[in-house]
């Protein structure tokens, strides 16, 4: 029993001595050689990083054992801000002295960078270019019967300022919205449309979406019998047309259609003997006057027969 107690006491004091030695040893300054990882960050406004893989830097670091054990990490990349970049022969570089200074600034105050084995480091970056691109909406619509768009759709803004790599952007003239489909439309549309994100292109948009608006109204249809007007340079010739009136089919907003009459339209023919090929020639009809606020107007026939009466 006494022997077992003495063994336990011995083990206890041995462990205590080891702990004291451990703390005493780790509290002393020491210098170690290791390799840390770094990567570039915070590119200036005029540049964009095309790729940014971490790179290794052999270093010697001085600190207490505790700091090296608990606060230092060689696996997490340290950020090197790109505030000083040199350009030469189409490539961007960062000087070794700047990388070493930035690396020391990234360490905690308890870690000292004794030496770093760094050579001039190339940066995979490109010059940014700014360009105004026209927005092309990809909106596919279908309307409920008797509904129609009163006018063309409005896009706000019509142009987007885009910043990106010059070689990728200089030949680009437009930017499209994300495709959407709107069906069975029976009222005006006012929605936000997201812009398509170009694959593999690090573009910066002045806005990531645009406003799309379309005025939609209900329309009606009516048919008007319109007399045909004859235009001729031959004063000695009288034309008889068959028929002398033509049906004009008109589509307009219901309220607008109520106020329309046949006299608001003009359908005419032009008689020019030099342009007629034979006796069976017909005269082509033209819509020469259409009132405002009409969405669609059609002639039920596009030509008429005629007889010449000499005066």
C-alpha positions as CSV (number, residue, x, y, z in Angstrom):
1,X,0.0,0.0,0.0
2,X,2.8,2.4,0.9
3,X,4.7,1.4,-2.2
4,X,1.7,2.2,-4.5
5,X,1.3,5.6,-2.8
6,X,5.0,6.5,-3.4
7,X,4.7,5.5,-7.1
8,X,1.6,7.7,-7.5
9,X,3.5,10.6,-5.8
10,X,6.5,10.1,-8.1
11,X,4.3,10.2,-11.2
12,X,2.5,13.3,-10.0
13,X,5.7,15.2,-9.3
14,X,7.2,14.0,-12.6
15,X,4.2,15.3,-14.6
16,X,4.3,18.6,-12.6
17,X,8.0,19.0,-13.5
18,X,7.3,18.3,-17.2
19,X,4.6,20.9,-17.2
20,X,6.8,23.5,-15.6
21,X,9.6,22.7,-18.0
22,X,7.2,22.8,-20.9
23,X,5.8,26.3,-19.9
24,X,9.3,27.6,-19.2
25,X,10.7,26.4,-22.5
26,X,7.7,27.8,-24.6
27,X,7.9,31.2,-22.9
28,X,11.4,31.8,-24.3
29,X,11.9,33.4,-27.8
30,X,12.8,31.1,-30.6
31,X,13.3,31.3,-34.4
32,X,12.0,28.7,-36.8
33,X,12.2,28.2,-40.5
34,X,8.9,27.4,-42.3
35,X,6.8,28.1,-45.4
36,X,3.8,30.4,-45.4
37,X,1.1,30.9,-48.0
38,X,0.1,34.3,-49.4
39,X,-2.2,35.6,-52.0
40,X,-2.9,39.0,-53.5
41,X,-6.0,41.1,-52.5
42,X,-7.6,44.5,-52.8
43,X,-6.7,45.2,-56.4
44,X,-6.8,48.9,-57.4
45,X,-9.8,50.2,-59.2
46,X,-8.0,50.2,-62.5
47,X,-7.2,46.5,-62.4
48,X,-9.0,43.2,-61.9
49,X,-7.4,39.9,-60.8
50,X,-7.9,37.1,-63.4
51,X,-6.7,34.4,-61.1
52,X,-5.4,34.5,-57.5
53,X,-3.9,31.1,-56.4
54,X,-2.0,31.2,-53.1
55,X,1.8,31.0,-53.4
56,X,4.5,29.7,-51.0
57,X,7.1,32.0,-49.3
58,X,10.0,30.4,-47.3
59,X,10.4,32.5,-44.1
60,X,12.2,32.6,-40.8
61,X,10.0,33.8,-37.9
62,X,10.9,34.8,-34.4
63,X,8.4,34.6,-31.5
64,X,7.9,32.8,-28.2
65,X,7.0,29.2,-28.3
66,X,3.5,29.9,-27.1
67,X,2.9,32.4,-29.9
68,X,4.3,30.0,-32.6
69,X,2.2,27.2,-31.2
70,X,-1.1,28.9,-30.7
71,X,-1.3,32.0,-32.9
72,X,0.8,31.2,-36.0
73,X,-0.6,29.3,-38.9
74,X,1.3,28.3,-42.1
75,X,-1.9,26.9,-43.8
76,X,-4.1,29.9,-44.0
77,X,-3.0,32.3,-46.8
78,X,-2.0,35.8,-45.8
79,X,-3.4,38.7,-47.8
80,X,-1.0,40.9,-49.7
81,X,-2.9,44.1,-50.7
82,X,-2.0,45.3,-54.3
83,X,-1.4,48.9,-53.5
84,X,2.0,49.0,-55.3
85,X,2.0,47.2,-58.7
86,X,4.6,47.7,-61.4
87,X,3.9,47.2,-65.1
88,X,6.5,46.0,-67.6
89,X,6.3,44.4,-71.1
90,X,2.6,43.7,-70.8
91,X,2.8,42.1,-67.3
92,X,2.1,43.3,-63.8
93,X,4.7,42.6,-60.9
94,X,5.0,43.2,-57.2
95,X,8.4,43.9,-55.7
96,X,9.9,41.5,-53.1
97,X,10.4,44.3,-50.6
98,X,6.7,45.2,-50.7
99,X,5.6,41.6,-50.3
100,X,7.9,41.2,-47.3
101,X,6.6,44.4,-45.7
102,X,2.9,43.5,-46.3
103,X,3.6,40.0,-44.9
104,X,5.0,41.4,-41.7
105,X,2.0,43.7,-41.4
106,X,-0.3,40.7,-41.7
107,X,1.4,39.0,-38.8
108,X,0.4,39.7,-35.2
109,X,2.6,42.0,-33.2
110,X,4.1,39.1,-31.3
111,X,5.5,37.5,-34.5
112,X,8.6,38.9,-36.2
113,X,9.6,38.2,-39.7
114,X,13.3,37.7,-39.6
115,X,13.8,36.9,-43.3
116,X,11.7,36.0,-46.3
117,X,13.0,34.4,-49.5
118,X,11.0,36.2,-52.1
119,X,11.6,37.0,-55.8
120,X,9.7,39.5,-58.0
121,X,6.2,38.1,-58.2
122,X,4.0,38.2,-61.3
123,X,0.4,39.2,-60.8
124,X,-2.3,37.7,-63.1
125,X,-4.2,40.9,-63.6
126,X,-5.7,42.9,-66.5
127,X,-6.6,46.5,-67.1
128,X,-10.3,47.4,-66.5
129,X,-12.3,49.0,-69.3
130,X,-15.6,50.9,-69.0
131,X,-18.3,50.8,-71.7
132,X,-22.0,51.6,-72.0
133,X,-24.0,48.6,-73.3
134,X,-27.5,48.7,-74.7
135,X,-30.0,46.5,-72.7
136,X,-31.9,43.9,-74.8
137,X,-34.9,42.5,-72.9
138,X,-35.7,38.8,-73.3
139,X,-39.4,38.9,-72.5
140,X,-41.7,36.5,-74.3
141,X,-45.3,37.5,-74.1
142,X,-48.8,36.2,-75.0
143,X,-52.0,38.3,-74.6
144,X,-55.5,37.3,-73.6
145,X,-57.9,37.7,-76.5
146,X,-58.8,41.4,-77.2
147,X,-55.8,42.7,-75.3
148,X,-52.8,44.3,-77.0
149,X,-49.7,46.4,-76.2
150,X,-50.5,50.0,-76.7
151,X,-46.8,50.9,-77.5
152,X,-43.3,49.5,-77.4
153,X,-41.9,48.3,-74.1
154,X,-39.9,50.8,-72.1
155,X,-36.6,49.9,-70.5
156,X,-35.1,51.9,-67.7
157,X,-32.2,52.4,-67.9
158,X,-31.8,51.7,-71.6
159,X,-28.0,51.5,-71.2
160,X,-25.9,49.9,-68.5
161,X,-22.3,51.0,-67.7
162,X,-20.1,47.9,-67.6
163,X,-16.5,47.5,-66.4
164,X,-14.4,44.5,-67.3
165,X,-11.4,43.2,-69.0
166,X,-10.8,45.3,-72.2
167,X,-10.2,42.4,-74.5
168,X,-13.5,40.8,-73.5
169,X,-15.6,44.0,-73.4
170,X,-14.5,46.1,-76.4
171,X,-16.4,44.1,-79.0
172,X,-19.5,43.8,-76.9
173,X,-22.4,46.2,-77.8
174,X,-25.3,44.9,-75.8
175,X,-26.3,43.0,-72.7
176,X,-29.4,40.8,-72.3
177,X,-31.8,40.3,-69.5
178,X,-32.5,36.9,-68.0
179,X,-35.2,35.3,-70.2
180,X,-38.8,35.3,-68.8
181,X,-42.2,34.4,-70.2
182,X,-45.4,36.3,-69.4
183,X,-48.6,34.7,-70.6
184,X,-52.3,35.6,-70.7
185,X,-51.6,39.3,-70.3
186,X,-54.7,41.4,-69.6
187,X,-53.1,44.4,-67.8
188,X,-50.1,46.7,-68.0
189,X,-46.7,45.2,-67.0
190,X,-44.1,46.8,-64.7
191,X,-41.4,44.4,-63.5
192,X,-37.7,44.3,-62.7
193,X,-35.6,42.2,-65.0
194,X,-32.2,40.8,-63.9
195,X,-29.3,41.1,-66.2
196,X,-27.6,38.0,-67.5
197,X,-24.2,37.3,-65.9
198,X,-21.6,36.6,-68.5
199,X,-19.8,33.3,-67.9
200,X,-16.0,33.5,-67.1
201,X,-16.2,37.3,-67.3
202,X,-15.6,39.4,-64.2
203,X,-17.8,42.3,-65.2
204,X,-19.0,45.0,-62.9
205,X,-22.5,46.4,-63.7
206,X,-23.7,49.9,-62.8
207,X,-27.0,48.1,-62.0
208,X,-27.8,44.4,-61.9
209,X,-31.4,44.9,-63.1
210,X,-33.6,47.1,-65.2
211,X,-37.2,48.2,-65.1
212,X,-39.4,46.8,-67.9
213,X,-42.8,48.4,-68.4
214,X,-45.5,47.8,-71.1
215,X,-48.8,49.5,-71.5
216,X,-51.6,47.0,-72.2
217,X,-55.1,47.9,-73.2
218,X,-58.3,46.2,-74.3
219,X,-59.1,46.7,-78.0
220,X,-62.1,46.2,-80.3
221,X,-62.5,45.7,-84.0
222,X,-64.7,47.4,-86.5
223,X,-65.0,47.5,-90.3
224,X,-65.5,50.7,-92.3
225,X,-66.6,51.1,-96.0
226,X,-64.2,53.7,-97.3
227,X,-64.6,55.4,-100.8
228,X,-61.5,55.0,-103.0
229,X,-59.8,58.3,-104.0
230,X,-58.3,58.4,-107.6
231,X,-55.0,60.1,-108.1
232,X,-54.1,60.6,-111.8
233,X,-52.0,63.0,-113.8
234,X,-54.1,62.2,-116.9
235,X,-56.8,65.0,-116.7
236,X,-58.4,63.8,-120.0
237,X,-59.0,60.3,-118.6
238,X,-61.9,59.3,-116.3
239,X,-61.6,56.1,-114.3
240,X,-64.4,53.9,-113.1
241,X,-63.4,51.6,-110.2
242,X,-65.0,48.2,-109.4
243,X,-65.7,48.3,-106.5
244,X,-65.6,52.0,-105.7
245,X,-65.4,51.4,-102.0
246,X,-63.2,49.1,-99.9
247,X,-63.6,47.5,-96.5
248,X,-61.1,48.7,-94.0
249,X,-60.7,46.6,-90.8
250,X,-59.5,48.6,-87.9
251,X,-58.3,47.6,-84.4
252,X,-58.2,50.2,-81.7
253,X,-58.9,50.8,-78.0
254,X,-62.6,50.4,-77.4
255,X,-63.1,54.1,-76.4
256,X,-61.1,55.3,-79.4
257,X,-63.1,53.0,-81.8
258,X,-66.4,54.6,-80.7
259,X,-65.3,58.0,-82.1
260,X,-64.0,56.7,-85.5
261,X,-65.9,57.0,-88.8
262,X,-65.2,56.1,-92.5
263,X,-64.2,59.7,-93.3
264,X,-61.2,59.4,-90.9
265,X,-59.5,57.0,-93.4
266,X,-58.4,57.5,-97.0
267,X,-57.8,54.7,-99.5
268,X,-56.4,55.7,-102.9
269,X,-55.2,54.4,-106.2
270,X,-52.7,56.0,-108.6
271,X,-53.3,55.8,-112.3
272,X,-50.2,55.9,-114.5
273,X,-50.6,54.4,-118.0
274,X,-46.9,53.9,-118.4
275,X,-46.8,51.5,-115.5
276,X,-49.6,49.2,-116.7
277,X,-48.6,46.0,-118.5
278,X,-51.9,45.0,-120.1
279,X,-55.7,45.1,-120.2
280,X,-56.0,42.8,-117.2
281,X,-54.0,45.0,-115.0
282,X,-55.5,46.0,-111.7
283,X,-54.8,49.2,-109.7
284,X,-53.1,48.7,-106.3
285,X,-54.8,50.2,-103.3
286,X,-52.9,52.4,-100.7
287,X,-53.9,53.5,-97.2
288,X,-53.0,57.2,-97.5
289,X,-54.6,58.4,-94.3
290,X,-55.0,56.6,-91.0
291,X,-56.2,58.4,-87.8
292,X,-54.0,58.4,-84.7
293,X,-54.4,55.9,-81.9
294,X,-54.9,52.9,-84.3
295,X,-53.1,49.6,-83.5
296,X,-53.8,47.8,-86.7
297,X,-55.6,48.6,-89.9
298,X,-56.0,46.2,-92.9
299,X,-57.6,46.4,-96.3
300,X,-59.7,43.4,-97.2
301,X,-58.5,43.6,-100.8
302,X,-55.3,45.1,-102.1
303,X,-56.4,46.0,-105.7
304,X,-59.4,46.9,-107.8
305,X,-60.5,46.6,-111.4
306,X,-61.0,49.8,-113.5
307,X,-62.5,51.0,-116.8
308,X,-61.2,54.0,-118.7
309,X,-63.7,56.6,-120.0
310,X,-62.1,59.1,-122.3
311,X,-63.7,62.6,-121.9
